[in-house]
Amino acid sequence: MKKGLKVALFVGAPLLVLGAGGVVAAAMLGYLDIAGLTQKERAKAPPPTVAVVTKSEKPKPPAILVRNTPPPKSAVPRVTVTTPDPVRGDRRLARLWNELEPTRLIEISKDWREEDLARVMLRMDTGVVAEMIATMPDAKKASSLSRRIRQLASLPPPKEE
């Protein structure tokens, strides 16, 4: 092989490869605008600027990143208001009274208002209520209580909200 060809291959070929690589690198970094190689963001981005601060200007403190956090809980405790449910209470008491003897029920309920007693008896088993009314010593009170039970039974059930 000739000496000139050897020099061309060993010196020229690496320079050619490095030169082409440099061009490609410059295009990819945005220094050269070559379609398909130049990154669009870098090609259009303005060059970086240097801020000059004079002695009269004070440097700004760095910005503080604030996370969106919920407000702190108040020191005042929440109060929940529960309203009594008389229908539920009547049902539970009726289940309990169904297990008692009618004579004992008469003793327990002697100081009850007729309205309240009728509401509970309306939800009790009819056999227990019949025995209770039959064994009441005061026939007038038994009759009045029976009328009140009939009155309550004829009302339509309350609408659910």
Secondary structure as GFF3:
##gff-version 3
##sequence-region A 1 161
A	DSSP	alpha_helix	3	7	.	.	.	ID=ss1
A	DSSP	pi_helix	8	12	.	.	.	ID=ss2
A	DSSP	alpha_helix	13	29	.	.	.	ID=ss3
A	DSSP	alpha_helix	40	44	.	.	.	ID=ss4
A	DSSP	alpha_helix	86	97	.	.	.	ID=ss5
A	DSSP	alpha_helix	102	108	.	.	.	ID=ss6
A	DSSP	alpha_helix	114	122	.	.	.	ID=ss7
A	DSSP	alpha_helix	126	134	.	.	.	ID=ss8
A	DSSP	alpha_helix	139	154	.	.	.	ID=ss9
###
